[in-house]
Amino acid sequence: MPLLELTMFNDEQAAATSHQPPARSRKLEAGSWEPEAGLSHVWLPYTQMQTAPTPLPVVSAEGVRLRLADGRELIDGTASWWCACHGYQHPHLIRAMTEQLQKLTHVMFAGLANEPAYTLAARLAAIAPAGLSRVFFSDSGSVAVEIAMKMAVQFWLNVGKPEKRKFISFENGYHGDTMGCMSLSHREFSMHAAYRHYLPAQHVLPLPRDAAGLEALDRAASQLKPKTAGLIIEPLVQCAGGMKFHTPDILSAIWHICKRHDLLFIADEIATGFGRTGTVFACAQAGITPDIMCLGKALTGGTIGLAATLTTEAVFDRFLSSRSEQALMHGPTFMGNALACAAANASLDLFEREPRLLQVRHIEARLQNALAACRKRKRVVDVRVKGAIGVVQLRQADPTYIQTLRQKLVEAGVWLRPFGDVIYIIPAFTIGDEDLTTLARAVYDALGA
Ligand SMILES: *Cc1c(COP(=O)(O)O)cnc(C)c1O
């Protein structure tokens, strides 16, 4: 189509050439924007579009506050899915990104180096569990996990054990939405069950809770090891799969099982990383160094997509060879994006300059207190808190009830997004006491009546 026609292609023409009803698009003044205008063109995440309520229009955000088009403000208890750990629009992040934007936004990572990415790699290696010294950048958590899986499979291929190519993972785990990642979740009882016939088969086992569970895992690992490349776990907290916790002792024991049976230990710290569980990385509480570790989400302080897969030198060394086919064949187009890496460096500055881990400890104590009352609610079977993660577990909840809850929470002036049978609070670490209390109170109230 000639350029002129393209630029003239408007809604009337769209209506004439498409069997879809025309979009209700109209020019909107700043502040008066309504998402209905574009809703006929977007496809929302994890959403049955036929029954989906219209998402709330956010026009700006600051700290823990989301400002809506109609002027309402919501206190955010989600950090936009674990990401915005310093609150929204932190001036230091915005300044660093603005400065980077004016110098260099992106150059390819093959053959060209950019300062923010190289600096970030060194800084991540310095704060990661000792020994994780190599950083492979990508642009989303799912891709970081895919890369971890490819690294593990090819590690054994390069060692001369190509038959070691399956993975052990855990029920209620979640590692992302792409094919390899989905294969790590339970085939029947996960949100990805619809794709089960398309996925490679893995060994999805119960996560050990006690000595007997650990023995069972040890037996399974011993049996499966000839054909298994590694084990992957969300350390301390299984997040999107149900917000389930396990102890550092269990985590450490699982790591020892991997060592005993020659399995690479892969820590998916995409959600738990950067302070969420009370230490910079959850693995630190078990005193272990994974062979491979995946990072994402809060890596850029919630500003822009970036992920990383870290490995030890021992893993990396297995890819060094005079044979080109022993190299890792992966390279996201936007790998090492300078703007995203500048944001991540600025986020790390904030972890150095501001007392984030103390804040997490404080949030933990506050949430313990503030959520305790929810135990009295009829539908609640458990309330648990770890670091800056507060979870209220319901007896059972159908999607309609969850939808009602979501609505009540918004009416109470808070942004929380219960799913499955849990309500969870994962706020920015900078949240104040009063706002945290308001979040917990809103949950308690919404569970009434
Ligand atoms: C969110 C998440 C992912 C996937 O990250 P995306 O950036 O959404 O692809 C993987 N693993 C864990 C533990 C996560 O929480």
PDBQT file of the ligand as one rigid body, heavy atoms in Angstrom, charges set to zero:
ROOT
HETATM    1  C1  LIG A 501       6.754 -13.709  36.041  1.00  0.00    +0.000 C 
HETATM    2  C2  LIG A 501       7.561 -14.923  36.151  1.00  0.00    +0.000 A 
HETATM    3  C3  LIG A 501       8.155 -15.503  35.022  1.00  0.00    +0.000 A 
HETATM    4  C4  LIG A 501       7.915 -14.998  33.632  1.00  0.00    +0.000 C 
HETATM    5  O1  LIG A 501       8.372 -13.704  33.424  1.00  0.00    +0.000 OA
HETATM    6  P1  LIG A 501       7.814 -12.825  32.197  1.00  0.00    +0.000 P 
HETATM    7  O2  LIG A 501       8.621 -11.586  32.251  1.00  0.00    +0.000 OA
HETATM    8  O3  LIG A 501       6.356 -12.612  32.473  1.00  0.00    +0.000 OA
HETATM    9  O4  LIG A 501       8.034 -13.615  30.967  1.00  0.00    +0.000 OA
HETATM   10  C5  LIG A 501       8.944 -16.617  35.220  1.00  0.00    +0.000 A 
HETATM   11  N1  LIG A 501       9.161 -17.125  36.437  1.00  0.00    +0.000 NA
HETATM   12  C6  LIG A 501       8.628 -16.579  37.551  1.00  0.00    +0.000 A 
HETATM   13  C7  LIG A 501       8.926 -17.177  38.884  1.00  0.00    +0.000 C 
HETATM   14  C8  LIG A 501       7.790 -15.472  37.440  1.00  0.00    +0.000 A 
HETATM   15  O5  LIG A 501       7.226 -14.956  38.538  1.00  0.00    +0.000 OA
ENDROOT
TORSDOF 0
